[in-house]
Amino acid sequence: MESPPDMENVERAIVQLVSMKLEHDRCRRSGAALQLILAVDLLCSMERPAVEEAAAILAALPTGIADARTEAMRSALGFWTTGDLVAARNGFQTLVDTYPGDAVSIYAVHMLDFFLGDAPHMLATTTGSLEAFAPDDPVIGYLHGLHAFALEENGLIEAAIERCRLALTLNADDVYAMHAMVHCLYETGRHEEGARYIRDYMRGRDASTPMRIHVWWHYALFELYADNIQEVLACYRIGIRRKTSLRSAEDLDAVTLLWRLALIRPQLDLSAYWRSLYQDWEPYLEESWYLFNDFHAYLTYCQVGEYGRADALLEAVLARGKEVPEEMVDVFLGFRSFTTGDYADAADRLARSYHRAFAMGGSNAQRDVVELTAIEAALRCRDHELAEHLRESGRIFRHRSPVLDEYAARLAALRTTERHTQGVLK
């Protein structure tokens, strides 16, 4: 029988997990407790090879001797490895309800809520969980960071900023709290401040920095809206495509940054960038597992004209046995239509679906690409009424920037043209 775990090592691993700095090799050499923590971290990558390693860890653990809490965690992890994210989330939520101080389960619920796009549940769980920890608990600062992101995703920006500041006061190197602050700056249209904040944070950091690629994506997004296109391209090449492995899932942010750039500056020749991205995404068809990743692979396939591969991927997604909302099928097909030049179909599909795109998972900022594409499609097919509706009901035009001012000018020009045409016809 395995000896009782070294609680000091377990507690250190818990803090490392929640701070996104878990030492995988040490966990692999350790007992069941640390291997279960490792399985959580592997699954949080949402990459098929990491999922398979987590499944192998679960399969190798001895059965029949664990306590009820460990068995409940194994069960929740098992659902996660099969792609049943709702059952996994619910399993970990039961653990949180039963053991309120279980930071591993709190973290797992938070991440699963993110992957499911369930911001309300994310907020409820993090809000309720903080009370279970003492103010001097080593993990409490990182939980404040989780809570900050949940507040931001639910539109509670001022409260999120205060929570970020608290988390960063307790742990100045808390990348997740820093990331939540970046989201708050994005949500309030503070593009220049956001870019400066990221530059200051990333100065001197290396490729092992947690969330490095995603943080640089946020920086590029700030610079994109400020119309600093050469800075965006430099960041894409140096910060975003400088990967730590060949796995295509590291290119999630590269795909939608390149897509946004193509929308905003269609005169740029980005074909070489797209072909390079496609080479990394090409094997994904055989690794299809998670809807958010599927969307990015599908978009890449369509952008380079690999429509057979794109159609096969969508068929695989629909055949997995999990219910895919109709709105998400519209999102996929809307992007396909955009790449074929059928802007009316793209605008129609995306306009009726973008409010429900949370079903793919990810953040509000990441999913803004759906709304931005809908607006561009409406403008290109000269549907002023639809473009105006998107402007009034969406998120993109909440703030001012050089790029958004250009969109507003195009919309005004389309309105003027329509009125002139109607006057001539009369």
Secondary structure, 3 states (H helix, E strand, C coil): CCCCCCHHHHHHHHHHHHCCCCCHHHHHCCCHHHHHHHHHHHHHCCCHHHHHHHHHHHHHCCCCCCCHHHHHHHHHHHHHHCCCHHHHHHHHHHHHHHCCCCHHHHHHHHHHHHHHCCHHHHHHHHHHHHHHCCCCCCCHHHHHHHHHHHHHHCCCHHHHHHHHHHHHHHCCCCHHHHHHHHHHHHHCCCHHHHHHHHHHHHCCCCCCCCCHHHHHHHHHHHHHHCCCHHHHHHHHHHHHCCCCCCCHHHHHHHHHHHHHHHHHCCCCCCHHHHHHHHHHHHHHHHHCCCHHHHHHHHHHHHHCCCHHHHHHHHHHHHCCCCCCCHHHHHHHHHHHHHHHCCHHHHHHHHHCCHHHHHHHCCCHHHHHHHHHHHHHHHHHCCCHHHHHHHHHHCCHHHCCCHHHHHHHHHHHHHHHHHHHHHHHHC
